[in-house]
């Protein structure tokens, strides 16, 4: 007779939690949507994927915590809301043309940075503040932003890219 392995309460809570503002989407579903949208973010792709990877890392770490140390439901609610906010942000910006992305570039960078800061809060709340994954985004932020600006400048310098984006 085989034993059934029960998932921990923390895992069940994360897997079954519906993300606010994303009809019938669980955290897992929303993270999958987030990854697809990040891949489509053109010059902001790397910056967005770093955010997505931190969301995944937190989810993985929380799911692997012993039941006695599981996170509280209010923190899961905040995490889910943060996931939903970032997905809505990506949906808003992913299909914009190059001139719209250029005009919104500071807002895009600001939202990515504030989402990282929100994730920092979760890292501390689940006792992961000393992990290298906590600081990686800060260490790479300047070079990632510089790379994003270079890609944007390259797109703008190629007339055919600009024409394709505007038509």
C-alpha positions in Angstrom: 0.0 0.0 0.0 1.6 3.3 -1.0 1.6 6.3 1.2 0.0 9.5 0.0 2.2 12.4 0.5 0.3 15.4 1.8 1.5 18.8 0.7 2.3 21.1 3.6 -0.3 23.7 4.6 2.0 26.5 3.4 2.3 24.8 0.0 -1.4 24.3 -0.3 -2.0 27.9 0.7 0.3 29.2 -2.0 -0.9 26.8 -4.7 -4.5 27.5 -4.1 -4.3 31.2 -3.4 -6.1 33.3 -5.9 -4.3 36.5 -6.9 -6.4 39.6 -6.3 -7.5 41.3 -9.5 -6.7 38.3 -11.7 -9.9 36.3 -12.0 -9.5 32.7 -11.1 -5.7 32.8 -11.3 -3.6 31.1 -8.7 -0.1 32.3 -7.7 1.3 29.6 -9.9 -0.8 30.7 -12.9 0.1 34.3 -12.4 3.8 33.6 -12.2 3.6 31.7 -15.5 1.8 34.6 -17.1 4.4 37.0 -15.6 7.3 35.0 -17.2 5.7 35.1 -20.6 5.1 38.8 -20.3 8.7 39.4 -19.1 10.0 37.6 -22.1 8.1 40.1 -24.4 9.3 43.2 -22.6 12.0 43.9 -25.3 14.6 46.2 -23.8 13.3 45.7 -20.2 13.3 42.0 -20.5 16.3 41.3 -18.3 15.1 43.7 -15.6 11.7 42.1 -15.5 13.0 38.6 -15.5 15.1 39.4 -12.4 11.9 40.4 -10.7 10.2 37.2 -11.8 13.1 35.1 -10.6 12.9 36.6 -7.2 9.2 35.9 -7.0 10.0 32.3 -7.9 12.8 32.0 -5.4 10.5 33.3 -2.6 7.8 30.9 -3.5 10.2 28.0 -3.6 11.7 28.9 -0.2 8.3 29.3 1.4 7.0 26.0 0.0 10.0 24.2 1.5 9.7 25.6 5.0 8.6 23.2 7.7 4.9 23.5 8.7 5.8 25.0 12.0 7.5 27.9 10.4 5.0 28.5 7.5 4.1 32.1 6.7 0.9 33.7 7.8 -2.0 34.1 5.5 -1.8 37.9 5.6 1.7 37.7 4.2 0.5 35.3 1.4 -2.2 37.9 0.6 0.4 40.6 0.3 2.6 38.4 -1.8 -0.3 37.5 -4.1 -1.2 41.2 -4.4 2.4 42.0 -5.3 2.4 39.3 -8.0 -0.9 40.6 -9.4 0.3 44.2 -9.4 3.4 43.3 -11.4 1.5 41.2 -13.9 -1.0 44.2 -14.5 2.0 46.5 -14.9 3.5 44.1 -17.5 0.2 43.8 -19.4 0.0 47.6 -19.5 3.5 48.1 -21.0 4.3 44.9 -23.0 2.7 45.9 -26.3 3.5 49.6 -26.3 5.4 50.9 -29.3 9.0 52.2 -29.0 8.0 55.9 -28.5 5.5 55.0 -25.8 8.1 52.9 -24.1 10.7 55.7 -24.3 8.2 58.1 -22.8 7.4 55.7 -20.0 10.9 54.5 -19.4 11.4 56.2 -16.0 8.0 54.9 -14.8 8.9 51.4 -16.0 12.3 51.5 -14.2 10.6 53.0 -11.1 8.0 50.2 -11.0 10.6 47.5 -11.4 12.7 49.0 -8.6 9.7 49.4 -6.2 8.7 45.8 -6.9 12.2 44.7 -6.0 11.9 46.7 -2.8 8.5 45.1 -2.0 10.2 41.7 -2.5 12.9 42.8 -0.1 10.2 43.1 2.5 9.1 39.5 1.9 12.7 38.3 2.0 12.9 39.8 5.5 9.5 38.5 6.6 10.5 34.9 5.8 13.9 35.2 7.3 15.9 35.3 4.0 17.3 38.8 4.3 20.9 37.5 4.5 20.6 35.3 1.4 22.7 36.4 -1.6 19.4 36.4 -3.7 18.3 39.3 -1.5 21.1 41.6 -2.8 21.7 40.4 -6.3 19.3 42.8 -7.9 20.9 45.7 -6.1 24.4 44.7 -7.3 23.2 44.3 -10.9 20.7 47.2 -11.0 23.1 49.9 -12.5 24.5 47.6 -15.2 21.0 46.3 -16.1 19.6 49.8 -16.4 22.6 50.8 -18.5 22.1 47.8 -20.8 18.4 48.6 -21.1 19.1 52.2 -22.1 21.7 51.0 -24.7 19.1 48.6 -26.2 16.5 51.4 -26.3 19.1 53.7 -28.0 19.9 50.9 -30.5 16.3 50.4 -31.3 15.8 54.1 -31.9 18.9 54.3 -34.1 17.6 51.7 -36.5 15.0 53.4 -38.8 13.4 50.1 -39.9 12.8 49.1 -36.2 11.2 52.4 -35.5 9.0 52.3 -38.6 7.9 48.7 -37.8 7.0 49.6 -34.2 5.0 52.7 -35.3 3.0 50.9 -38.0 
